[in-house]
Structures are given as C-alpha cells and as structure tokens.
C-alpha cells in the first residue's frame, strides 16, 4: 500500500465517523473513543509512512514508483528500442542499379517539373500565360490595345523602329485613342502637329494608319539625329529637337518634358518585358506540340 492509499482510508474513516453522530449520552462515550483513535492515527503520520514503506518492501519495484516516473521510463525504453524494419544501404542500391542498367549516366542538370522524368522533355520549360492586366490596368485602354496592337507592330517593323518604343509613345500621347486632340492642336495616335504632319506626308491626322506612319517616321528621324539615344529622342519628340540641341544635347529643364521622358521610358521597359514573355510563351506552346 502507498501513502495515498493509507491517507484515503484514514479520511474515509473520519468522514464515516462524523456522519454517524449519536444523540444519546451512552452512545456519545463510544463515539468519543472512536474519534480519539482517528486523531491518534492522524497525528502519527510518520508511523504511517513507515508502515507503507514496510508493505512496499515485498512488492516489485514498479509499485513504489509514481505515475510520472513510470511514463518517463517507458519513453526512455521506446527511444532505445531497435526497430524491426530492414535497413537498406544506399550505396549498395546505387551500385546494383548501375550494374543492371549499363546505359545509366548521371544527369548534370536536374530535370524540370514539366518534363515529369521523361528524357525527351528534358529541355521543356513551363512559361505562364502573359496577362495584359499586368501591363495596363484600365479596361478601356486594354480594349484599345487589343484592337490596334497588330497595326502598331506592323507599322513599326515596316518603318524600322522597335514596336515596344512606338507602343510607349502612343500610350503616353493618346492612350491608344485615334480621335484624341490636345488643347495645343496635336491630334491622333501620336499627337502630330499640323506642321510635322505636312512634313511627314500625312493628310488626315485622324486616320490611325496614316497617323502611325507619320509618327513612326518622325521618331526614326529623331533617333538618327540623336545617334540612337532614346532619351534625347523622346525629349525632342515633346519639346522639339532644336530645344534639346540648345540645352547642350540634354533633356530640357521643363517639368512637362522631364515627366514625359520618364513616363515613356518606363512604358518602354514594361513593353519590352511583356513582349519577351509573349515570345517565351509561344515557344513553350510550340515545344509542347512537338513532344505530344
């Protein structure tokens, strides 16, 4: 018996004695004698401890332990217990695999996820579909872009200019609106003034094709004038080439032109990135058709 068991027996005896309190004087004497015995037991706790230890001498070792000690012991035993699983040596399996497959060669580069372990698709790379919303946020401007995108690319290639550059100019000038008109008098996609339109041979500035050809020719002339420097060409498109020349072939110190140059060059970088993504996506589709 443990200490807890002996203490519980004493408590039960005391509770039972308290519950049955007699009313007669004869019975009261017997009751007092019983309570004295209970008090003597309660006061001699050291003696009860000795009794419990003497009882536990004949019992096995695990009886005297607390529950927490038993739990810790079992955890320690399971930790060092040997598993029944068979251990396989990795080097031996590799050597057996290589001996069986004589044509085995260690791959220098890891195979891509899209290939799924096939050797024929080792060069295949997955490219996500490009989203126009990453380039243009406005839904109205996106619709105009989809409508005039091919036209702008064809005109740029025919004149000999980067389509990304012409796209950036058109977006900065008119937001792909062929009927746009400024308070100064510039009109169309590329916001041509009447004098520059006459020089470039454009009769109707509101005709999208004619306006694009006129703006593309003027850009080509500015790029030649400033020796393929896009920054100065864009500044010349806004403020005029002679204003740039007057300020020592630098961007003129006008707030409007400086903001315009920043805007066009940022659009140009975004367009270049988006067009590269489109090309990579088309190549990925072609390669996937080959492997099917």
KOLMARKE-291884 format. One line per field, with one value per residue (C-alpha): residue in one letter; y, x negated, z negated. Coordinates in steps of 0.001 Angstrom, whole numbers, plus 500000, padded with zeros to 6 digits. Each point is the difference from the previous one (the first is absolute). Layout:
rest (A_...);
c2 (Y_...);
c1 (X_...);
c3 (Z_...);
***
This chain:
rest (X_X_X_X_X_X_X_X_X_X_X_X_X_X_X_X_X_X_X_X_X_X_X_X_X_X_X_X_X_X_X_X_X_X_X_X_X_X_X_X_X_X_X_X_X_X_X_X_X_X_X_X_X_X_X_X_X_X_X_X_X_X_X_X_X_X_X_X_X_X_X_X_X_X_X_X_X_X_X_X_X_X_X_X_X_X_X_X_X_X_X_X_X_X_X_X_X_X_X_X_X_X_X_X_X_X_X_X_X_X_X_X_X_X_X_X_X_X_X_X_X_X_X_X_X_X_X_X_X_X_X_X_X_X_X_X_X_X_X_X_X_X_X_X_X_X_X_X_X_X_X_X_X_X_X_X_X_X_X_X_X_X_X_X_X_X_X_X_X_X_X_X_X_X_X_X_X_X_X_X_X_X_X_X_X_X_X_X_X_X_X_X_X_X_X_X_X_X_X_X_X_X_X_X_X_X_X_X_X_X_X_X_X_X_X_X_X_X_X_X_X_X_X_X_X_X_X_X_X_X_X_X_X_X_X_X_X_X_X_X_X_X_X_X_X_X_X_X_X_X_X_X_X_X_X_X_X_X_X_X_X_X_X_X_X_X_X_X_X_X_X_X_X_X_X_X_X_X_X_X_X_X_X_X_X_X_X_X_X_X_X_X);
c2 (500000_503514_503173_501233_496787_500120_503682_499371_497188_502377_502700_497561_498855_503580_500916_496905_500801_503595_498951_497631_502290_498478_501961_497900_500454_496255_500037_503248_498290_497370_502743_501953_496930_499481_503621_499768_497022_501969_502964_497749_498552_503480_501324_497057_500549_498933_496612_499593_500785_497272_497544_500846_499561_496630_498837_501011_498012_496699_501613_500423_503226_501506_500033_502596_502330_502967_500134_502689_497879_496969_502115_501400_496494_498678_502945_499325_496294_500688_502481_497439_497138_498498_500237_496861_501768_498863_502674_500253_501361_502841_499450_496321_500802_502592_497555_497269_502450_501100_496418_498962_503070_500320_503013_501990_503483_502483_503067_503265_502183_499257_499220_502669_499438_500120_497142_497545_497864_499364_500444_501357_502970_500835_503390_500909_502938_501134_503685_501535_501825_503761_502199_503363_501269_500026_502431_502163_500399_501854_497709_502655_500434_496191_499716_502667_498265_496684_501779_501913_497805_498201_503248_501737_497034_499777_503761_499966_497074_501506_503354_498348_500917_497793_499276_500343_503586_500992_498387_502094_503252_499224_499126_503110_502337_498777_496792_498167_502452_500865_502963_501665_503746_502268_503667_500970_498442_496621_497150_496234_497024_501672_503544_501491_503771_501351_501033_496637_498152_501976_499221_496262_499911_499425_501560_498696_499982_498128_497045_497483_498384_503301_501525_496985_500123_503732_499619_497000_501885_502996_497721_498377_503464_501015_496760_500678_503624_499053_496906_497349_501673_499211_502430_503006_498802_499917_503456_501292_498469_502028_503278_499975_498886_503532_500575_496938_501257_503439_498478_498166_496717_499436_499718_503569_501282_500049_498151_498681_498553_498371_498298_498987_498429_498008_498768_498893_498197_498163_498915_498885_497766_498464_499347_498349_497683_499146_499293_497675_498145_499617_498595_497505_498879_499404_497981_497912_499211_498962_497713_498426_499181_498335_497721_498962);
c1 (500000_498833_500201_502972_501957_499414_500903_503224_500997_499474_502107_502839_499998_500177_502852_502017_499483_501174_503083_501293_500003_502165_502613_500090_497432_499114_499172_498043_497305_499471_499899_497330_497818_500167_499130_496986_498740_500410_498107_497173_499731_500012_497290_497655_499358_496359_501053_502369_497091_497924_502892_500419_496250_500013_502961_498227_496826_501459_501693_498182_498141_502629_502677_498104_499466_502205_501959_497696_496898_501603_500914_496462_498563_502191_499050_496294_500424_501831_497336_497221_502128_498748_502414_500968_499710_497254_497411_498828_496566_500300_496584_500732_503341_498334_497266_502547_502095_496961_498848_503442_500437_496725_501345_500451_498459_500018_502004_498045_503143_503246_503031_502718_503381_501909_497929_501180_496905_500058_496720_501716_501423_496746_499661_503682_500707_503421_500865_503195_502402_499230_502731_500755_501296_496403_499087_503164_502395_502855_502512_500833_496329_499613_502818_498358_496623_501471_501648_496920_497122_499362_500261_497390_497608_500301_499417_496971_498359_500665_498416_497101_500796_500464_503728_499511_498768_502897_502469_498536_500346_503599_501002_498380_501456_503593_500625_500687_502799_499857_502391_498039_499344_497963_500657_496877_501391_498195_502229_500150_498109_496589_501348_498565_499996_501158_496451_498376_502906_499380_496267_500671_502592_503087_503187_502580_498641_503058_499366_498313_497728_498856_499449_497950_497834_499405_499087_497722_498103_499542_498653_497564_498766_499486_498116_497629_499603_499043_497937_502477_500293_503597_500054_499088_502290_502985_499071_499757_503407_501568_498031_498488_496540_498554_500981_497941_497103_500218_499595_496799_501576_501648_503599_501389_500748_503759_502140_502367_497242_498150_503181_500780_496546_500327_503467_499041_496825_501887_502647_497209_498404_503361_500851_496637_500491_503573_499004_497174_502511_502313_497189_498988_503624_500366_496763_501223_503238_498059_497713_502966_501625_496765_499804_503649);
c3 (500000_500802_497924_501984_499378_496220_499835_501960_497555_497053_501673_500737_496379_498755_502405_499033_496317_500472_501978_497274_496932_497236_497937_496777_497166_499969_503664_499645_497912_502686_502647_498038_499727_503773_500729_497685_501998_503252_498540_498844_503537_501551_497680_500531_503724_499676_498742_502969_502348_498404_500367_503673_500662_498177_502112_503244_499164_501221_503041_503392_500842_502314_497204_497945_502991_500812_503269_501489_499299_501675_503066_500308_499721_502833_502254_499372_500769_503285_501056_499885_501282_503260_502919_501901_503369_502296_500738_503611_500777_502552_501624_500638_501681_502273_501020_500781_502039_502034_500550_501255_502198_501878_501943_496760_500088_497169_501098_499695_499701_498123_502155_499999_498345_503286_501469_497268_500277_503751_501885_503130_498045_498163_501792_499617_497657_498870_500565_498651_502324_500110_498538_501565_496643_498713_502805_500116_497068_501715_501735_502660_500948_500092_502566_502181_499656_501212_502947_501244_498776_503321_501957_497834_500252_503796_500427_497655_501821_503445_498996_498087_496378_496943_499516_496207_500533_502278_497574_497148_502009_501022_496450_498511_502663_500487_497957_503306_500908_503764_499538_497177_500313_497713_499134_502029_503203_500145_501184_500497_498595_499935_499431_503179_500426_503401_501028_499157_501655_503244_499862_499507_502795_497832_501406_497515_496442_498685_502295_497628_502627_501506_496554_498867_503135_499538_496300_500705_502745_497708_497228_502453_501026_496317_499209_502915_498948_496419_500992_498701_496574_498976_497081_502181_502803_497616_498638_503598_500833_497148_499983_503504_501160_500057_496343_499050_502160_498387_496510_500925_501172_496626_498901_499832_496475_500587_497476_502684_502202_497086_498754_503596_500460_496753_500948_503536_498887_497224_502539_502354_497307_499085_503660_500602_497020_501059_503629_498857_497838_503004_502159_497273_499615_503761_500067_497062_501854_503132_497964_498202_503379_501170_496953_500160);
***
